[in-house]
Amino acid sequence: MSTCSYEMYALKYAESMAPHGTRFYGNDPHDGPTPMDFFVWVAVSPERTVAIDCGFTAVTAARRGRRFLHTPAEGLRLLGIASESIRHVILTHFHNDHIGSVADFPNASFVVQDREMAFWTGRYASKGAFLWVVEPEDILELVRQNFAGRVRFVDGTAEIVPGISVHHVGGHAAGLQVVCVETTRGRVVLASDAAHYYANIEEDRPFRIVSDLPQMYDAFETIHTLADSPEHVIPGHDPLVLTRYPAVPGLEGIAVRLA
């Protein structure tokens, strides 16, 4: 096990509201409005800073009816981190709210799963059930970055830097990967969209956007196995993250310290 230990932060950059039934797979009798927060994450040690995902743009937010607060790069600056200084960005998957601001990280390499790039440049990407969750120009930008030698491909599980590893789980997206971070309070698993909400993983209830349903259930088990405890699992979109963890002073409602 690596002896490297990180501080870890969640940064909210946008939010939306939708009927509760649209947030979970299958039918749900509760149909009141349910909020969703959009986050990016950052792990910081004395040796390095690693960003996880890079959000969407204001243009995408307007087109999809979301309230945009600031760019992920602007959020990082609120923590005193320049996006230009970051050398590693882990992209958990290619949906529109995770890869839209690649250009704001001009000196980084982008860590992706082989099968996620293969899926979104393959035969099913144009099918309606999948196409609506991505912005094609975002995918094209990553293809361009690949030609520039700035994409690092992973097949399954890999240590990205000491103390941070990625693990393919699939389910929500063909190449979805979760991120394990050795932190000051133990091994944290950033579930990203393997669990949008605490309810997904705590109640064994998948989110509604599914690439492979059995894989989505298996992802819940993988997350529990990887994390030091249930309290070490961070869902990808739950507003409760901002209440379960201490706010960064002066950034209440925007940034919390996860570890």
HURA-V145345 format. One record per run of one state. SS is the DSSP state (~ for helix, > for strand, _ for the rest). FROM is the first residue (numbers start at 0). LEN is the number of residues. If there is no record, write none. Layout:
ss:SS from:FROM len:LEN
ss:SS from:FROM len:LEN
This chain:
ss:_ from:0 len:5
ss:> from:5 len:14
ss:~ from:19 len:4
ss:> from:23 len:1
ss:_ from:24 len:8
ss:> from:32 len:12
ss:_ from:44 len:4
ss:> from:48 len:4
ss:_ from:52 len:5
ss:~ from:57 len:6
ss:_ from:63 len:3
ss:> from:66 len:2
ss:_ from:68 len:3
ss:~ from:71 len:7
ss:_ from:78 len:4
ss:~ from:82 len:3
ss:_ from:85 len:2
ss:> from:87 len:3
ss:_ from:90 len:11
ss:~ from:101 len:3
ss:_ from:104 len:4
ss:> from:108 len:5
ss:~ from:113 len:7
ss:_ from:120 len:7
ss:~ from:127 len:4
ss:_ from:131 len:4
ss:~ from:135 len:12
ss:_ from:147 len:3
ss:> from:150 len:4
ss:_ from:154 len:2
ss:> from:156 len:5
ss:_ from:161 len:2
ss:> from:163 len:5
ss:_ from:168 len:8
ss:> from:176 len:7
ss:_ from:183 len:2
ss:> from:185 len:7
ss:_ from:192 len:5
ss:~ from:197 len:5
ss:_ from:202 len:4
ss:> from:206 len:1
ss:_ from:207 len:5
ss:~ from:212 len:14
ss:_ from:226 len:3
ss:~ from:229 len:3
ss:> from:232 len:3
ss:_ from:235 len:5
ss:~ from:240 len:4
ss:_ from:244 len:2
ss:> from:246 len:1
ss:_ from:247 len:7
ss:> from:254 len:3
ss:_ from:257 len:2
